[in-house]
């Protein structure tokens, strides 16, 4: 083997090494990003759970199921968020949720409206903040899946095998060769699966209109349906 042949062999080895190194480096990056997405999902779920006492306080402030039903219709919330949890709360626990809200007004009706307003505005602000977190989560998911698709295209086993075969003058890249079924199986194993988030695991946050948009209707609900 002359110097030229040695140089070509060394180049082939270097190219193969770079392919392998790049594959594992990119795969490690995707694994880290996938774990980061899982952490982001867990943080979102934790943040969403913090809405539970706020919805419970709103339900407690409304007082009657008929009033809750009217408000949920007004807010177009078919599934009453965290209502089952509220139903299982002792009466004393429901009342404690209202203690931190100081409601000042000259009349009982005015104090009641102020109580509902305070809780609603705090809840709406929490939902808005959660909505921002939810949108960032979806963006992360989209960008991760785009990177995964690029990875799978770049490191397609069939493409890599063809490149190595070309360097080897048509020889099989793996000793003994591979059947087409075996190549497909190996190609499948080398791919990184795109990520999907189940709606039940990451439900979108409620979007509440501003208090000014619902104040008049809420006032009427309290006048006619609340105790």
C-alpha positions as CSV (number, residue, x, y, z in Angstrom):
1,X,0.0,0.0,0.0
2,X,1.6,3.3,-1.1
3,X,1.3,6.6,0.6
4,X,-1.8,7.7,-1.4
5,X,-3.7,4.5,-0.5
6,X,-2.7,5.0,3.2
7,X,-4.0,8.6,3.1
8,X,-7.3,7.5,1.5
9,X,-7.7,4.8,4.1
10,X,-7.0,7.3,6.9
11,X,-9.6,9.7,5.3
12,X,-12.2,6.9,5.2
13,X,-11.6,6.1,8.8
14,X,-11.9,9.8,9.8
15,X,-15.1,10.3,7.8
16,X,-16.7,7.2,9.4
17,X,-15.6,8.4,12.9
18,X,-17.1,11.9,12.2
19,X,-20.4,10.3,11.2
20,X,-20.5,8.2,14.4
21,X,-19.4,11.1,16.6
22,X,-22.0,13.5,15.0
23,X,-24.7,10.9,15.3
24,X,-24.2,10.4,19.1
25,X,-23.6,14.1,19.7
26,X,-26.9,15.1,18.0
27,X,-28.8,12.2,19.6
28,X,-27.5,13.3,23.1
29,X,-28.7,16.8,22.4
30,X,-32.2,15.5,21.4
31,X,-32.3,13.4,24.6
32,X,-31.4,16.4,26.7
33,X,-34.0,18.6,25.0
34,X,-36.6,15.8,25.3
35,X,-35.9,15.6,29.1
36,X,-36.1,19.4,29.2
37,X,-39.6,19.2,27.6
38,X,-40.7,16.6,30.2
39,X,-39.5,19.0,33.0
40,X,-41.4,21.8,31.3
41,X,-44.6,19.6,31.2
42,X,-44.2,18.8,34.9
43,X,-43.8,22.5,35.8
44,X,-46.9,23.3,33.7
45,X,-48.9,20.7,35.5
46,X,-47.8,22.0,38.9
47,X,-48.7,25.6,37.9
48,X,-52.1,24.5,36.6
49,X,-52.8,22.7,39.9
50,X,-52.5,26.1,41.6
51,X,-55.7,27.2,39.8
52,X,-57.7,24.7,41.9
53,X,-58.0,26.8,45.1
54,X,-58.8,29.9,43.0
55,X,-61.7,28.2,41.2
56,X,-62.8,26.7,44.5
57,X,-62.9,30.2,46.0
58,X,-64.9,31.4,43.0
59,X,-67.4,28.5,43.4
60,X,-67.7,29.2,47.1
61,X,-68.3,32.9,46.5
62,X,-71.0,32.2,44.0
63,X,-72.7,30.0,46.6
64,X,-75.2,28.1,44.5
65,X,-74.8,25.6,41.7
66,X,-77.2,27.5,39.5
67,X,-75.1,30.6,39.8
68,X,-71.9,28.6,39.0
69,X,-73.7,27.0,36.0
70,X,-74.6,30.5,34.6
71,X,-71.1,31.8,35.1
72,X,-69.5,28.8,33.4
73,X,-71.9,29.2,30.5
74,X,-70.9,32.9,30.3
75,X,-67.3,31.9,30.3
76,X,-67.9,29.1,27.8
77,X,-66.3,26.5,30.2
78,X,-68.2,23.3,29.4
79,X,-66.1,21.4,32.0
80,X,-66.1,23.2,35.3
81,X,-62.4,23.3,36.2
82,X,-61.6,21.5,39.4
83,X,-65.2,21.3,40.4
84,X,-65.0,17.7,41.6
85,X,-62.2,18.7,44.0
86,X,-64.4,21.6,45.2
87,X,-67.3,19.2,45.9
88,X,-65.1,17.1,48.2
89,X,-63.9,20.1,50.2
90,X,-65.4,20.5,53.7
91,X,-67.6,23.5,54.3
92,X,-65.0,25.0,56.6
93,X,-62.3,24.7,54.0
94,X,-64.5,26.5,51.4
95,X,-65.1,29.3,53.8
96,X,-61.4,29.6,54.6
97,X,-60.7,30.3,50.9
98,X,-62.7,33.5,51.2
99,X,-61.1,34.9,54.3
100,X,-58.1,36.6,52.6
101,X,-60.4,38.5,50.3
102,X,-61.5,41.7,52.0
103,X,-64.7,43.0,50.4
104,X,-65.6,46.6,51.2
105,X,-69.0,48.1,50.2
106,X,-72.0,49.8,51.8
107,X,-74.4,46.9,51.1
108,X,-74.3,43.2,51.3
109,X,-74.9,42.9,47.6
110,X,-72.0,45.3,47.0
111,X,-69.7,43.4,49.3
112,X,-70.7,40.1,47.5
113,X,-70.0,41.6,44.1
114,X,-66.6,42.9,45.3
115,X,-65.7,39.5,46.7
116,X,-66.5,37.8,43.4
117,X,-64.6,40.5,41.5
118,X,-61.5,40.1,43.6
119,X,-61.4,36.4,43.2
120,X,-62.2,36.5,39.5
121,X,-59.5,39.0,38.7
122,X,-56.9,37.0,40.6
123,X,-58.0,33.9,38.8
124,X,-58.0,35.6,35.4
125,X,-54.4,36.9,36.0
126,X,-53.3,33.3,36.9
127,X,-54.9,31.9,33.8
128,X,-53.2,34.5,31.6
129,X,-49.8,33.6,33.2
130,X,-50.5,29.9,32.7
131,X,-51.5,30.6,29.1
132,X,-48.0,32.1,28.5
133,X,-46.4,29.0,30.0
134,X,-48.6,26.8,27.8
135,X,-47.7,28.7,24.6
136,X,-44.0,28.4,25.4
137,X,-44.4,24.7,26.0
138,X,-46.0,24.3,22.5
139,X,-43.2,26.3,20.9
140,X,-40.6,24.0,22.6
141,X,-42.5,20.9,21.4
142,X,-42.6,22.3,17.8
143,X,-38.9,23.2,17.7
144,X,-37.9,19.9,19.2
145,X,-39.9,17.9,16.6
146,X,-38.3,20.0,13.8
147,X,-34.9,19.1,15.2
148,X,-35.9,15.4,15.4
149,X,-37.1,15.4,11.8
150,X,-33.8,17.0,10.7
151,X,-31.9,14.4,12.7
152,X,-33.8,11.5,11.2
153,X,-33.2,12.8,7.7
154,X,-29.5,13.5,8.3
155,X,-28.7,10.2,10.0
156,X,-30.9,7.9,7.9
157,X,-29.2,4.6,7.9
158,X,-29.9,3.8,4.3
159,X,-28.2,7.1,3.3
160,X,-25.2,6.6,5.6
161,X,-24.8,3.0,4.4
162,X,-24.9,4.1,0.7
163,X,-22.2,6.7,1.4
164,X,-19.9,4.2,3.1
165,X,-20.5,1.7,0.4
166,X,-19.5,4.3,-2.2
167,X,-16.3,4.9,-0.2
168,X,-15.6,1.2,0.0
169,X,-16.1,0.7,-3.7
170,X,-19.5,-0.9,-3.4
171,X,-18.6,-3.3,-0.6
172,X,-21.1,-4.0,2.2
173,X,-20.5,-1.4,5.1
174,X,-21.0,-4.1,7.7
175,X,-19.3,-7.5,7.5
176,X,-21.6,-10.1,6.0
177,X,-23.9,-7.5,4.6
178,X,-27.5,-6.7,5.7
179,X,-30.7,-7.8,4.2
180,X,-33.2,-5.1,3.2
181,X,-35.4,-6.1,6.2
182,X,-32.5,-5.9,8.5
183,X,-31.5,-2.5,7.1
184,X,-35.0,-1.2,7.7
185,X,-35.1,-2.5,11.2
186,X,-31.8,-0.9,12.0
187,X,-32.9,2.3,10.3
188,X,-36.0,2.4,12.5
189,X,-34.0,1.8,15.7
190,X,-31.6,4.7,14.8
191,X,-34.5,7.2,14.3
192,X,-35.5,9.4,17.2
193,X,-39.3,9.4,17.8
194,X,-41.1,12.7,17.5
195,X,-42.8,13.9,20.7
196,X,-46.5,14.2,21.3
197,X,-48.3,15.6,24.3
198,X,-51.7,14.2,25.3
199,X,-54.4,16.7,25.9
200,X,-55.2,15.0,29.2
201,X,-51.6,15.5,30.4
202,X,-51.3,19.1,29.2
203,X,-54.8,20.6,29.0
204,X,-54.9,24.1,27.7
205,X,-55.6,26.7,30.4
206,X,-59.0,28.4,30.7
207,X,-59.1,31.8,28.9
208,X,-61.1,34.2,31.0
209,X,-62.3,37.6,29.6
210,X,-61.5,40.7,31.6
211,X,-63.7,41.6,34.5
212,X,-65.0,44.7,32.7
213,X,-66.4,42.4,29.9
214,X,-68.5,40.3,32.3
215,X,-69.2,42.6,35.3
216,X,-72.7,43.4,34.3
217,X,-73.7,39.8,33.7
218,X,-72.0,38.6,36.8
219,X,-73.9,41.3,38.8
220,X,-77.2,40.0,37.4
221,X,-76.2,36.4,38.2
222,X,-75.5,37.3,41.8
223,X,-78.7,39.3,42.0
224,X,-81.0,36.5,40.8
225,X,-79.2,33.2,41.7
226,X,-76.8,33.7,44.6
227,X,-77.9,33.6,48.2
